[in-house]
């Protein structure tokens, strides 16, 4: 695992996605699918960043967010009726939201970098 990946991150992703799925009355497996797909998107983005020569943990706007949001949508397409507009909305909200939250966490010293 890379230095910015951890077992705690895997556990937290699985737990959060399963709980979110339960809150939305989705099948248990939906949370697992979403979590695994999001982690695969994150790993894929990291792989691409390394091939492009982008340093570990360096920001790559959109590349850092889109695969992590798009793969869960694709994984859940049989459980949730996403339209093209839904996909664009989710990708936009996830990208903007993640950047805003990261900036907030950095501002208050809870995250080392503002991205």
Phi and psi restraints in degrees (range 20) as a CNS / XPLOR table:
assign (resid 1 and name C) (resid 2 and name N)
       (resid 2 and name CA) (resid 2 and name C) 1.0 -68.4 20.0 2
assign (resid 2 and name N) (resid 2 and name CA)
       (resid 2 and name C) (resid 3 and name N) 1.0 167.2 20.0 2
assign (resid 2 and name C) (resid 3 and name N)
       (resid 3 and name CA) (resid 3 and name C) 1.0 -69.1 20.0 2
assign (resid 3 and name N) (resid 3 and name CA)
       (resid 3 and name C) (resid 4 and name N) 1.0 -18.3 20.0 2
assign (resid 3 and name C) (resid 4 and name N)
       (resid 4 and name CA) (resid 4 and name C) 1.0 -100.9 20.0 2
assign (resid 4 and name N) (resid 4 and name CA)
       (resid 4 and name C) (resid 5 and name N) 1.0 9.7 20.0 2
assign (resid 4 and name C) (resid 5 and name N)
       (resid 5 and name CA) (resid 5 and name C) 1.0 -112.2 20.0 2
assign (resid 5 and name N) (resid 5 and name CA)
       (resid 5 and name C) (resid 6 and name N) 1.0 148.3 20.0 2
assign (resid 5 and name C) (resid 6 and name N)
       (resid 6 and name CA) (resid 6 and name C) 1.0 -148.7 20.0 2
assign (resid 6 and name N) (resid 6 and name CA)
       (resid 6 and name C) (resid 7 and name N) 1.0 161.1 20.0 2
assign (resid 6 and name C) (resid 7 and name N)
       (resid 7 and name CA) (resid 7 and name C) 1.0 -65.2 20.0 2
assign (resid 7 and name N) (resid 7 and name CA)
       (resid 7 and name C) (resid 8 and name N) 1.0 -35.4 20.0 2
assign (resid 7 and name C) (resid 8 and name N)
       (resid 8 and name CA) (resid 8 and name C) 1.0 -62.7 20.0 2
assign (resid 8 and name N) (resid 8 and name CA)
       (resid 8 and name C) (resid 9 and name N) 1.0 -38.0 20.0 2
assign (resid 8 and name C) (resid 9 and name N)
       (resid 9 and name CA) (resid 9 and name C) 1.0 -63.7 20.0 2
assign (resid 9 and name N) (resid 9 and name CA)
       (resid 9 and name C) (resid 10 and name N) 1.0 -41.0 20.0 2
assign (resid 9 and name C) (resid 10 and name N)
       (resid 10 and name CA) (resid 10 and name C) 1.0 -63.1 20.0 2
assign (resid 10 and name N) (resid 10 and name CA)
       (resid 10 and name C) (resid 11 and name N) 1.0 -46.8 20.0 2
assign (resid 10 and name C) (resid 11 and name N)
       (resid 11 and name CA) (resid 11 and name C) 1.0 -61.2 20.0 2
assign (resid 11 and name N) (resid 11 and name CA)
       (resid 11 and name C) (resid 12 and name N) 1.0 -46.1 20.0 2
assign (resid 11 and name C) (resid 12 and name N)
       (resid 12 and name CA) (resid 12 and name C) 1.0 -64.5 20.0 2
assign (resid 12 and name N) (resid 12 and name CA)
       (resid 12 and name C) (resid 13 and name N) 1.0 -39.4 20.0 2
assign (resid 12 and name C) (resid 13 and name N)
       (resid 13 and name CA) (resid 13 and name C) 1.0 -62.5 20.0 2
assign (resid 13 and name N) (resid 13 and name CA)
       (resid 13 and name C) (resid 14 and name N) 1.0 -48.7 20.0 2
assign (resid 13 and name C) (resid 14 and name N)
       (resid 14 and name CA) (resid 14 and name C) 1.0 -60.6 20.0 2
assign (resid 14 and name N) (resid 14 and name CA)
       (resid 14 and name C) (resid 15 and name N) 1.0 -46.9 20.0 2
assign (resid 14 and name C) (resid 15 and name N)
       (resid 15 and name CA) (resid 15 and name C) 1.0 -62.5 20.0 2
assign (resid 15 and name N) (resid 15 and name CA)
       (resid 15 and name C) (resid 16 and name N) 1.0 -48.4 20.0 2
assign (resid 15 and name C) (resid 16 and name N)
       (resid 16 and name CA) (resid 16 and name C) 1.0 -63.1 20.0 2
assign (resid 16 and name N) (resid 16 and name CA)
       (resid 16 and name C) (resid 17 and name N) 1.0 -43.5 20.0 2
assign (resid 16 and name C) (resid 17 and name N)
       (resid 17 and name CA) (resid 17 and name C) 1.0 -68.2 20.0 2
assign (resid 17 and name N) (resid 17 and name CA)
       (resid 17 and name C) (resid 18 and name N) 1.0 -39.4 20.0 2
assign (resid 17 and name C) (resid 18 and name N)
       (resid 18 and name CA) (resid 18 and name C) 1.0 -64.6 20.0 2
assign (resid 18 and name N) (resid 18 and name CA)
       (resid 18 and name C) (resid 19 and name N) 1.0 -45.3 20.0 2
assign (resid 18 and name C) (resid 19 and name N)
       (resid 19 and name CA) (resid 19 and name C) 1.0 -63.6 20.0 2
assign (resid 19 and name N) (resid 19 and name CA)
       (resid 19 and name C) (resid 20 and name N) 1.0 -42.1 20.0 2
assign (resid 19 and name C) (resid 20 and name N)
       (resid 20 and name CA) (resid 20 and name C) 1.0 -62.3 20.0 2
assign (resid 20 and name N) (resid 20 and name CA)
       (resid 20 and name C) (resid 21 and name N) 1.0 -43.1 20.0 2
assign (resid 20 and name C) (resid 21 and name N)
       (resid 21 and name CA) (resid 21 and name C) 1.0 -60.7 20.0 2
assign (resid 21 and name N) (resid 21 and name CA)
       (resid 21 and name C) (resid 22 and name N) 1.0 -41.7 20.0 2
assign (resid 21 and name C) (resid 22 and name N)
       (resid 22 and name CA) (resid 22 and name C) 1.0 -64.3 20.0 2
assign (resid 22 and name N) (resid 22 and name CA)
       (resid 22 and name C) (resid 23 and name N) 1.0 -41.0 20.0 2
assign (resid 22 and name C) (resid 23 and name N)
       (resid 23 and name CA) (resid 23 and name C) 1.0 -63.7 20.0 2
assign (resid 23 and name N) (resid 23 and name CA)
       (resid 23 and name C) (resid 24 and name N) 1.0 -29.5 20.0 2
assign (resid 23 and name C) (resid 24 and name N)
       (resid 24 and name CA) (resid 24 and name C) 1.0 -92.5 20.0 2
assign (resid 24 and name N) (resid 24 and name CA)
       (resid 24 and name C) (resid 25 and name N) 1.0 8.8 20.0 2
assign (resid 24 and name C) (resid 25 and name N)
       (resid 25 and name CA) (resid 25 and name C) 1.0 59.6 20.0 2
assign (resid 25 and name N) (resid 25 and name CA)
       (resid 25 and name C) (resid 26 and name N) 1.0 35.2 20.0 2
assign (resid 25 and name C) (resid 26 and name N)
       (resid 26 and name CA) (resid 26 and name C) 1.0 -93.5 20.0 2
assign (resid 26 and name N) (resid 26 and name CA)
       (resid 26 and name C) (resid 27 and name N) 1.0 158.6 20.0 2
assign (resid 26 and name C) (resid 27 and name N)
       (resid 27 and name CA) (resid 27 and name C) 1.0 -60.0 20.0 2
assign (resid 27 and name N) (resid 27 and name CA)
       (resid 27 and name C) (resid 28 and name N) 1.0 151.4 20.0 2
assign (resid 27 and name C) (resid 28 and name N)
       (resid 28 and name CA) (resid 28 and name C) 1.0 -52.0 20.0 2
assign (resid 28 and name N) (resid 28 and name CA)
       (resid 28 and name C) (resid 29 and name N) 1.0 -41.5 20.0 2
assign (resid 28 and name C) (resid 29 and name N)
       (resid 29 and name CA) (resid 29 and name C) 1.0 -63.9 20.0 2
assign (resid 29 and name N) (resid 29 and name CA)
       (resid 29 and name C) (resid 30 and name N) 1.0 -24.2 20.0 2
assign (resid 29 and name C) (resid 30 and name N)
       (resid 30 and name CA) (resid 30 and name C) 1.0 -62.0 20.0 2
assign (resid 30 and name N) (resid 30 and name CA)
       (resid 30 and name C) (resid 31 and name N) 1.0 -41.5 20.0 2
assign (resid 30 and name C) (resid 31 and name N)
       (resid 31 and name CA) (resid 31 and name C) 1.0 -64.6 20.0 2
assign (resid 31 and name N) (resid 31 and name CA)
       (resid 31 and name C) (resid 32 and name N) 1.0 -39.2 20.0 2
assign (resid 31 and name C) (resid 32 and name N)
       (resid 32 and name CA) (resid 32 and name C) 1.0 -66.6 20.0 2
assign (resid 32 and name N) (resid 32 and name CA)
       (resid 32 and name C) (resid 33 and name N) 1.0 -46.2 20.0 2
assign (resid 32 and name C) (resid 33 and name N)
       (resid 33 and name CA) (resid 33 and name C) 1.0 -58.4 20.0 2
assign (resid 33 and name N) (resid 33 and name CA)
       (resid 33 and name C) (resid 34 and name N) 1.0 -47.2 20.0 2
assign (resid 33 and name C) (resid 34 and name N)
       (resid 34 and name CA) (resid 34 and name C) 1.0 -62.3 20.0 2
assign (resid 34 and name N) (resid 34 and name CA)
       (resid 34 and name C) (resid 35 and name N) 1.0 -43.9 20.0 2
assign (resid 34 and name C) (resid 35 and name N)
       (resid 35 and name CA) (resid 35 and name C) 1.0 -64.0 20.0 2
assign (resid 35 and name N) (resid 35 and name CA)
       (resid 35 and name C) (resid 36 and name N) 1.0 -49.2 20.0 2
assign (resid 35 and name C) (resid 36 and name N)
       (resid 36 and name CA) (resid 36 and name C) 1.0 -63.8 20.0 2
assign (resid 36 and name N) (resid 36 and name CA)
       (resid 36 and name C) (resid 37 and name N) 1.0 -41.8 20.0 2
assign (resid 36 and name C) (resid 37 and name N)
       (resid 37 and name CA) (resid 37 and name C) 1.0 -64.2 20.0 2
assign (resid 37 and name N) (resid 37 and name CA)
       (resid 37 and name C) (resid 38 and name N) 1.0 -41.7 20.0 2
assign (resid 37 and name C) (resid 38 and name N)
       (resid 38 and name CA) (resid 38 and name C) 1.0 -63.5 20.0 2
assign (resid 38 and name N) (resid 38 and name CA)
       (resid 38 and name C) (resid 39 and name N) 1.0 -42.9 20.0 2
assign (resid 38 and name C) (resid 39 and name N)
       (resid 39 and name CA) (resid 39 and name C) 1.0 -65.7 20.0 2
assign (resid 39 and name N) (resid 39 and name CA)
       (resid 39 and name C) (resid 40 and name N) 1.0 -37.2 20.0 2
assign (resid 39 and name C) (resid 40 and name N)
       (resid 40 and name CA) (resid 40 and name C) 1.0 -65.6 20.0 2
assign (resid 40 and name N) (resid 40 and name CA)
       (resid 40 and name C) (resid 41 and name N) 1.0 -38.9 20.0 2
assign (resid 40 and name C) (resid 41 and name N)
       (resid 41 and name CA) (resid 41 and name C) 1.0 -62.7 20.0 2
assign (resid 41 and name N) (resid 41 and name CA)
       (resid 41 and name C) (resid 42 and name N) 1.0 -41.6 20.0 2
assign (resid 41 and name C) (resid 42 and name N)
       (resid 42 and name CA) (resid 42 and name C) 1.0 -64.7 20.0 2
assign (resid 42 and name N) (resid 42 and name CA)
       (resid 42 and name C) (resid 43 and name N) 1.0 -44.5 20.0 2
assign (resid 42 and name C) (resid 43 and name N)
       (resid 43 and name CA) (resid 43 and name C) 1.0 -64.6 20.0 2
assign (resid 43 and name N) (resid 43 and name CA)
       (resid 43 and name C) (resid 44 and name N) 1.0 -39.7 20.0 2
assign (resid 43 and name C) (resid 44 and name N)
       (resid 44 and name CA) (resid 44 and name C) 1.0 -63.6 20.0 2
assign (resid 44 and name N) (resid 44 and name CA)
       (resid 44 and name C) (resid 45 and name N) 1.0 -42.3 20.0 2
assign (resid 44 and name C) (resid 45 and name N)
       (resid 45 and name CA) (resid 45 and name C) 1.0 -63.0 20.0 2
assign (resid 45 and name N) (resid 45 and name CA)
       (resid 45 and name C) (resid 46 and name N) 1.0 -41.9 20.0 2
assign (resid 45 and name C) (resid 46 and name N)
       (resid 46 and name CA) (resid 46 and name C) 1.0 -62.3 20.0 2
assign (resid 46 and name N) (resid 46 and name CA)
       (resid 46 and name C) (resid 47 and name N) 1.0 -40.4 20.0 2
assign (resid 46 and name C) (resid 47 and name N)
       (resid 47 and name CA) (resid 47 and name C) 1.0 -61.2 20.0 2
assign (resid 47 and name N) (resid 47 and name CA)
       (resid 47 and name C) (resid 48 and name N) 1.0 -46.7 20.0 2
assign (resid 47 and name C) (resid 48 and name N)
       (resid 48 and name CA) (resid 48 and name C) 1.0 -63.5 20.0 2
assign (resid 48 and name N) (resid 48 and name CA)
       (resid 48 and name C) (resid 49 and name N) 1.0 -43.1 20.0 2
assign (resid 48 and name C) (resid 49 and name N)
       (resid 49 and name CA) (resid 49 and name C) 1.0 -59.6 20.0 2
assign (resid 49 and name N) (resid 49 and name CA)
       (resid 49 and name C) (resid 50 and name N) 1.0 -41.8 20.0 2
assign (resid 49 and name C) (resid 50 and name N)
       (resid 50 and name CA) (resid 50 and name C) 1.0 -63.0 20.0 2
assign (resid 50 and name N) (resid 50 and name CA)
       (resid 50 and name C) (resid 51 and name N) 1.0 -40.8 20.0 2
assign (resid 50 and name C) (resid 51 and name N)
       (resid 51 and name CA) (resid 51 and name C) 1.0 -67.7 20.0 2
assign (resid 51 and name N) (resid 51 and name CA)
       (resid 51 and name C) (resid 52 and name N) 1.0 -26.8 20.0 2
assign (resid 51 and name C) (resid 52 and name N)
       (resid 52 and name CA) (resid 52 and name C) 1.0 -87.5 20.0 2
assign (resid 52 and name N) (resid 52 and name CA)
       (resid 52 and name C) (resid 53 and name N) 1.0 -2.7 20.0 2
assign (resid 52 and name C) (resid 53 and name N)
       (resid 53 and name CA) (resid 53 and name C) 1.0 81.5 20.0 2
assign (resid 53 and name N) (resid 53 and name CA)
       (resid 53 and name C) (resid 54 and name N) 1.0 16.9 20.0 2
assign (resid 53 and name C) (resid 54 and name N)
       (resid 54 and name CA) (resid 54 and name C) 1.0 -81.9 20.0 2
assign (resid 54 and name N) (resid 54 and name CA)
       (resid 54 and name C) (resid 55 and name N) 1.0 130.9 20.0 2
assign (resid 54 and name C) (resid 55 and name N)
       (resid 55 and name CA) (resid 55 and name C) 1.0 -63.2 20.0 2
assign (resid 55 and name N) (resid 55 and name CA)
       (resid 55 and name C) (resid 56 and name N) 1.0 155.1 20.0 2
assign (resid 55 and name C) (resid 56 and name N)
       (resid 56 and name CA) (resid 56 and name C) 1.0 -57.1 20.0 2
assign (resid 56 and name N) (resid 56 and name CA)
       (resid 56 and name C) (resid 57 and name N) 1.0 131.7 20.0 2
assign (resid 56 and name C) (resid 57 and name N)
       (resid 57 and name CA) (resid 57 and name C) 1.0 67.8 20.0 2
assign (resid 57 and name N) (resid 57 and name CA)
       (resid 57 and name C) (resid 58 and name N) 1.0 6.8 20.0 2
assign (resid 57 and name C) (resid 58 and name N)
       (resid 58 and name CA) (resid 58 and name C) 1.0 -76.7 20.0 2
assign (resid 58 and name N) (resid 58 and name CA)
       (resid 58 and name C) (resid 59 and name N) 1.0 146.9 20.0 2
assign (resid 58 and name C) (resid 59 and name N)
       (resid 59 and name CA) (resid 59 and name C) 1.0 -71.2 20.0 2
assign (resid 59 and name N) (resid 59 and name CA)
       (resid 59 and name C) (resid 60 and name N) 1.0 145.5 20.0 2
assign (resid 59 and name C) (resid 60 and name N)
       (resid 60 and name CA) (resid 60 and name C) 1.0 -142.9 20.0 2
assign (resid 60 and name N) (resid 60 and name CA)
       (resid 60 and name C) (resid 61 and name N) 1.0 80.7 20.0 2
assign (resid 60 and name C) (resid 61 and name N)
       (resid 61 and name CA) (resid 61 and name C) 1.0 -49.0 20.0 2
assign (resid 61 and name N) (resid 61 and name CA)
       (resid 61 and name C) (resid 62 and name N) 1.0 139.9 20.0 2
assign (resid 61 and name C) (resid 62 and name N)
       (resid 62 and name CA) (resid 62 and name C) 1.0 77.4 20.0 2
assign (resid 62 and name N) (resid 62 and name CA)
       (resid 62 and name C) (resid 63 and name N) 1.0 -51.1 20.0 2
assign (resid 62 and name C) (resid 63 and name N)
       (resid 63 and name CA) (resid 63 and name C) 1.0 -63.4 20.0 2
assign (resid 63 and name N) (resid 63 and name CA)
       (resid 63 and name C) (resid 64 and name N) 1.0 -31.9 20.0 2
assign (resid 63 and name C) (resid 64 and name N)
       (resid 64 and name CA) (resid 64 and name C) 1.0 -73.8 20.0 2
assign (resid 64 and name N) (resid 64 and name CA)
       (resid 64 and name C) (resid 65 and name N) 1.0 -23.7 20.0 2
assign (resid 64 and name C) (resid 65 and name N)
       (resid 65 and name CA) (resid 65 and name C) 1.0 -109.0 20.0 2
assign (resid 65 and name N) (resid 65 and name CA)
       (resid 65 and name C) (resid 66 and name N) 1.0 -42.7 20.0 2
assign (resid 65 and name C) (resid 66 and name N)
       (resid 66 and name CA) (resid 66 and name C) 1.0 -61.3 20.0 2
assign (resid 66 and name N) (resid 66 and name CA)
       (resid 66 and name C) (resid 67 and name N) 1.0 -48.8 20.0 2
assign (resid 66 and name C) (resid 67 and name N)
       (resid 67 and name CA) (resid 67 and name C) 1.0 -61.5 20.0 2
assign (resid 67 and name N) (resid 67 and name CA)
       (resid 67 and name C) (resid 68 and name N) 1.0 -35.0 20.0 2
assign (resid 67 and name C) (resid 68 and name N)
       (resid 68 and name CA) (resid 68 and name C) 1.0 -69.0 20.0 2
assign (resid 68 and name N) (resid 68 and name CA)
       (resid 68 and name C) (resid 69 and name N) 1.0 -24.0 20.0 2
assign (resid 68 and name C) (resid 69 and name N)
       (resid 69 and name CA) (resid 69 and name C) 1.0 -96.8 20.0 2
assign (resid 69 and name N) (resid 69 and name CA)
       (resid 69 and name C) (resid 70 and name N) 1.0 -36.5 20.0 2
assign (resid 69 and name C) (resid 70 and name N)
       (resid 70 and name CA) (resid 70 and name C) 1.0 -71.7 20.0 2
assign (resid 70 and name N) (resid 70 and name CA)
       (resid 70 and name C) (resid 71 and name N) 1.0 -41.9 20.0 2
assign (resid 70 and name C) (resid 71 and name N)
       (resid 71 and name CA) (resid 71 and name C) 1.0 -62.8 20.0 2
assign (resid 71 and name N) (resid 71 and name CA)
       (resid 71 and name C) (resid 72 and name N) 1.0 -40.3 20.0 2
assign (resid 71 and name C) (resid 72 and name N)
       (resid 72 and name CA) (resid 72 and name C) 1.0 -63.0 20.0 2
assign (resid 72 and name N) (resid 72 and name CA)
       (resid 72 and name C) (resid 73 and name N) 1.0 -35.7 20.0 2
assign (resid 72 and name C) (resid 73 and name N)
       (resid 73 and name CA) (resid 73 and name C) 1.0 -61.1 20.0 2
assign (resid 73 and name N) (resid 73 and name CA)
       (resid 73 and name C) (resid 74 and name N) 1.0 -45.5 20.0 2
assign (resid 73 and name C) (resid 74 and name N)
       (resid 74 and name CA) (resid 74 and name C) 1.0 -65.5 20.0 2
assign (resid 74 and name N) (resid 74 and name CA)
       (resid 74 and name C) (resid 75 and name N) 1.0 -38.3 20.0 2
assign (resid 74 and name C) (resid 75 and name N)
       (resid 75 and name CA) (resid 75 and name C) 1.0 -66.5 20.0 2
assign (resid 75 and name N) (resid 75 and name CA)
       (resid 75 and name C) (resid 76 and name N) 1.0 -28.5 20.0 2
assign (resid 75 and name C) (resid 76 and name N)
       (resid 76 and name CA) (resid 76 and name C) 1.0 -102.3 20.0 2
assign (resid 76 and name N) (resid 76 and name CA)
       (resid 76 and name C) (resid 77 and name N) 1.0 8.9 20.0 2
assign (resid 76 and name C) (resid 77 and name N)
       (resid 77 and name CA) (resid 77 and name C) 1.0 -61.0 20.0 2
assign (resid 77 and name N) (resid 77 and name CA)
       (resid 77 and name C) (resid 78 and name N) 1.0 -25.6 20.0 2
assign (resid 77 and name C) (resid 78 and name N)
       (resid 78 and name CA) (resid 78 and name C) 1.0 -84.6 20.0 2
assign (resid 78 and name N) (resid 78 and name CA)
       (resid 78 and name C) (resid 79 and name N) 1.0 -16.2 20.0 2
assign (resid 78 and name C) (resid 79 and name N)
       (resid 79 and name CA) (resid 79 and name C) 1.0 -98.8 20.0 2
assign (resid 79 and name N) (resid 79 and name CA)
       (resid 79 and name C) (resid 80 and name N) 1.0 -26.6 20.0 2
assign (resid 79 and name C) (resid 80 and name N)
       (resid 80 and name CA) (resid 80 and name C) 1.0 -128.0 20.0 2
assign (resid 80 and name N) (resid 80 and name CA)
       (resid 80 and name C) (resid 81 and name N) 1.0 132.8 20.0 2
assign (resid 80 and name C) (resid 81 and name N)
       (resid 81 and name CA) (resid 81 and name C) 1.0 -83.1 20.0 2
assign (resid 81 and name N) (resid 81 and name CA)
       (resid 81 and name C) (resid 82 and name N) 1.0 75.5 20.0 2
assign (resid 81 and name C) (resid 82 and name N)
       (resid 82 and name CA) (resid 82 and name C) 1.0 -74.1 20.0 2
assign (resid 82 and name N) (resid 82 and name CA)
       (resid 82 and name C) (resid 83 and name N) 1.0 133.1 20.0 2
assign (resid 82 and name C) (resid 83 and name N)
       (resid 83 and name CA) (resid 83 and name C) 1.0 -94.3 20.0 2
assign (resid 83 and name N) (resid 83 and name CA)
       (resid 83 and name C) (resid 84 and name N) 1.0 170.9 20.0 2
assign (resid 83 and name C) (resid 84 and name N)
       (resid 84 and name CA) (resid 84 and name C) 1.0 -59.8 20.0 2
assign (resid 84 and name N) (resid 84 and name CA)
       (resid 84 and name C) (resid 85 and name N) 1.0 -40.3 20.0 2
assign (resid 84 and name C) (resid 85 and name N)
       (resid 85 and name CA) (resid 85 and name C) 1.0 -62.7 20.0 2
assign (resid 85 and name N) (resid 85 and name CA)
       (resid 85 and name C) (resid 86 and name N) 1.0 -38.6 20.0 2
assign (resid 85 and name C) (resid 86 and name N)
       (resid 86 and name CA) (resid 86 and name C) 1.0 -61.2 20.0 2
assign (resid 86 and name N) (resid 86 and name CA)
       (resid 86 and name C) (resid 87 and name N) 1.0 -43.8 20.0 2
assign (resid 86 and name C) (resid 87 and name N)
       (resid 87 and name CA) (resid 87 and name C) 1.0 -62.3 20.0 2
assign (resid 87 and name N) (resid 87 and name CA)
       (resid 87 and name C) (resid 88 and name N) 1.0 -46.8 20.0 2
assign (resid 87 and name C) (resid 88 and name N)
       (resid 88 and name CA) (resid 88 and name C) 1.0 -61.9 20.0 2
assign (resid 88 and name N) (resid 88 and name CA)
       (resid 88 and name C) (resid 89 and name N) 1.0 -42.8 20.0 2
assign (resid 88 and name C) (resid 89 and name N)
       (resid 89 and name CA) (resid 89 and name C) 1.0 -63.0 20.0 2
assign (resid 89 and name N) (resid 89 and name CA)
       (resid 89 and name C) (resid 90 and name N) 1.0 -46.9 20.0 2
assign (resid 89 and name C) (resid 90 and name N)
       (resid 90 and name CA) (resid 90 and name C) 1.0 -62.3 20.0 2
assign (resid 90 and name N) (resid 90 and name CA)
       (resid 90 and name C) (resid 91 and name N) 1.0 -45.6 20.0 2
assign (resid 90 and name C) (resid 91 and name N)
       (resid 91 and name CA) (resid 91 and name C) 1.0 -61.6 20.0 2
assign (resid 91 and name N) (resid 91 and name CA)
       (resid 91 and name C) (resid 92 and name N) 1.0 -42.5 20.0 2
assign (resid 91 and name C) (resid 92 and name N)
       (resid 92 and name CA) (resid 92 and name C) 1.0 -65.7 20.0 2
assign (resid 92 and name N) (resid 92 and name CA)
       (resid 92 and name C) (resid 93 and name N) 1.0 -49.2 20.0 2
assign (resid 92 and name C) (resid 93 and name N)
       (resid 93 and name CA) (resid 93 and name C) 1.0 -63.5 20.0 2
assign (resid 93 and name N) (resid 93 and name CA)
       (resid 93 and name C) (resid 94 and name N) 1.0 -40.6 20.0 2
assign (resid 93 and name C) (resid 94 and name N)
       (resid 94 and name CA) (resid 94 and name C) 1.0 -64.7 20.0 2
assign (resid 94 and name N) (resid 94 and name CA)
       (resid 94 and name C) (resid 95 and name N) 1.0 -46.1 20.0 2
assign (resid 94 and name C) (resid 95 and name N)
       (resid 95 and name CA) (resid 95 and name C) 1.0 -63.7 20.0 2
assign (resid 95 and name N) (resid 95 and name CA)
       (resid 95 and name C) (resid 96 and name N) 1.0 -50.7 20.0 2
assign (resid 95 and name C) (resid 96 and name N)
       (resid 96 and name CA) (resid 96 and name C) 1.0 -66.4 20.0 2
assign (resid 96 and name N) (resid 96 and name CA)
       (resid 96 and name C) (resid 97 and name N) 1.0 -43.7 20.0 2
assign (resid 96 and name C) (resid 97 and name N)
       (resid 97 and name CA) (resid 97 and name C) 1.0 -63.0 20.0 2
assign (resid 97 and name N) (resid 97 and name CA)
       (resid 97 and name C) (resid 98 and name N) 1.0 -43.0 20.0 2
assign (resid 97 and name C) (resid 98 and name N)
       (resid 98 and name CA) (resid 98 and name C) 1.0 -64.2 20.0 2
assign (resid 98 and name N) (resid 98 and name CA)
       (resid 98 and name C) (resid 99 and name N) 1.0 -40.6 20.0 2
assign (resid 98 and name C) (resid 99 and name N)
       (resid 99 and name CA) (resid 99 and name C) 1.0 -66.7 20.0 2
assign (resid 99 and name N) (resid 99 and name CA)
       (resid 99 and name C) (resid 100 and name N) 1.0 -39.6 20.0 2
assign (resid 99 and name C) (resid 100 and name N)
       (resid 100 and name CA) (resid 100 and name C) 1.0 -66.8 20.0 2
assign (resid 100 and name N) (resid 100 and name CA)
       (resid 100 and name C) (resid 101 and name N) 1.0 -44.0 20.0 2
assign (resid 100 and name C) (resid 101 and name N)
       (resid 101 and name CA) (resid 101 and name C) 1.0 -64.5 20.0 2
assign (resid 101 and name N) (resid 101 and name CA)
       (resid 101 and name C) (resid 102 and name N) 1.0 -42.1 20.0 2
assign (resid 101 and name C) (resid 102 and name N)
       (resid 102 and name CA) (resid 102 and name C) 1.0 -61.7 20.0 2
assign (resid 102 and name N) (resid 102 and name CA)
       (resid 102 and name C) (resid 103 and name N) 1.0 -42.1 20.0 2
assign (resid 102 and name C) (resid 103 and name N)
       (resid 103 and name CA) (resid 103 and name C) 1.0 -63.1 20.0 2
assign (resid 103 and name N) (resid 103 and name CA)
       (resid 103 and name C) (resid 104 and name N) 1.0 -41.3 20.0 2
assign (resid 103 and name C) (resid 104 and name N)
       (resid 104 and name CA) (resid 104 and name C) 1.0 -62.7 20.0 2
assign (resid 104 and name N) (resid 104 and name CA)
       (resid 104 and name C) (resid 105 and name N) 1.0 -47.2 20.0 2
assign (resid 104 and name C) (resid 105 and name N)
       (resid 105 and name CA) (resid 105 and name C) 1.0 -62.3 20.0 2
assign (resid 105 and name N) (resid 105 and name CA)
       (resid 105 and name C) (resid 106 and name N) 1.0 -39.0 20.0 2
assign (resid 105 and name C) (resid 106 and name N)
       (resid 106 and name CA) (resid 106 and name C) 1.0 -66.4 20.0 2
assign (resid 106 and name N) (resid 106 and name CA)
       (resid 106 and name C) (resid 107 and name N) 1.0 -42.9 20.0 2
assign (resid 106 and name C) (resid 107 and name N)
       (resid 107 and name CA) (resid 107 and name C) 1.0 -57.5 20.0 2
assign (resid 107 and name N) (resid 107 and name CA)
       (resid 107 and name C) (resid 108 and name N) 1.0 -36.1 20.0 2
assign (resid 107 and name C) (resid 108 and name N)
       (resid 108 and name CA) (resid 108 and name C) 1.0 -97.7 20.0 2
assign (resid 108 and name N) (resid 108 and name CA)
       (resid 108 and name C) (resid 109 and name N) 1.0 11.6 20.0 2
assign (resid 108 and name C) (resid 109 and name N)
       (resid 109 and name CA) (resid 109 and name C) 1.0 77.6 20.0 2
assign (resid 109 and name N) (resid 109 and name CA)
       (resid 109 and name C) (resid 110 and name N) 1.0 15.4 20.0 2
assign (resid 109 and name C) (resid 110 and name N)
       (resid 110 and name CA) (resid 110 and name C) 1.0 -92.4 20.0 2
assign (resid 110 and name N) (resid 110 and name CA)
       (resid 110 and name C) (resid 111 and name N) 1.0 -7.9 20.0 2
assign (resid 110 and name C) (resid 111 and name N)
       (resid 111 and name CA) (resid 111 and name C) 1.0 -140.8 20.0 2
assign (resid 111 and name N) (resid 111 and name CA)
       (resid 111 and name C) (resid 112 and name N) 1.0 138.3 20.0 2
assign (resid 111 and name C) (resid 112 and name N)
       (resid 112 and name CA) (resid 112 and name C) 1.0 -68.4 20.0 2
assign (resid 112 and name N) (resid 112 and name CA)
       (resid 112 and name C) (resid 113 and name N) 1.0 -39.6 20.0 2
assign (resid 112 and name C) (resid 113 and name N)
       (resid 113 and name CA) (resid 113 and name C) 1.0 -116.8 20.0 2
assign (resid 113 and name N) (resid 113 and name CA)
       (resid 113 and name C) (resid 114 and name N) 1.0 148.4 20.0 2
assign (resid 113 and name C) (resid 114 and name N)
       (resid 114 and name CA) (resid 114 and name C) 1.0 -84.5 20.0 2
assign (resid 114 and name N) (resid 114 and name CA)
       (resid 114 and name C) (resid 115 and name N) 1.0 40.3 20.0 2
